[in-house]
Amino acid sequence: MTETSTSPFHVGMTPERVIDGAVQLTREAHLWGWSIRDLARHLDVTPPVVYHHVGGKDLLARRVTERTTGGLAVPPSELAWQEWFRVLLGDIYPRVTSCPGTAKWLLMHGPAFPAVLPILQAGIAKLVGAGFAENASFAYAAMLNNALMTVSTGDDRLMHEDDGPRDHHALMAEFERAGAQIPDIAPMLDQFMQPFLDGGAAARLERRRYYDYIVESTIAGVAALQCGGQ
């Protein structure tokens, strides 16, 4: 095997160190924004070392997502179901937003990690106990998926925040024309769209506000459906 790195083949390298590097690259970019070659360069090894210790990109993506969600705890059992899910989804947000792309991975593959399965079991039990019966799985999926989809959309936008001033200027001009033609949508453009277009701290704050709104409105909708079905 031919080496291109000046480092020994993989002296001191471990699966944990490879995953540490993958997590760091994900924090800096996006789960889908780096390649095995990028990771190998970051670790100062060759790509075969990465494959040897962990595997390909699919497996690494799983490991990064597992690491991201590994600290989740089951919310207190004495909470009413609405507050139980507020606590859970509030805990999920900083974890998945710290590693852009992990929310999309969870949407695509589901939280089938040993450390997360007790939370899934407890959540379903909480909803069954609240009278959701056969709709417990639907209610759980609606709340989790809506939250994760909101984060995933924001993550995808993060990948394009550096499109450049020309693209940003063109987009703003387009919205300004739309606002001039339809005055009723001007407040939405100013209050909602502008922070996302500005990026940075303003966009982060607005993303969290929007996430909380989606969580609350989904919980309210699930509760209303349950009350209407009783």
PyMOL commands that set and color helices and strands:
alter all, ss='L'
color gray80, all
select helices_A, chain A and resi 15-28+36-43+47-53+57-69+81-98+102-109+117-129+133-158+165-181+183-198+200-229
alter helices_A, ss='H'
color red, helices_A
deselect
rebuild
show_as cartoon
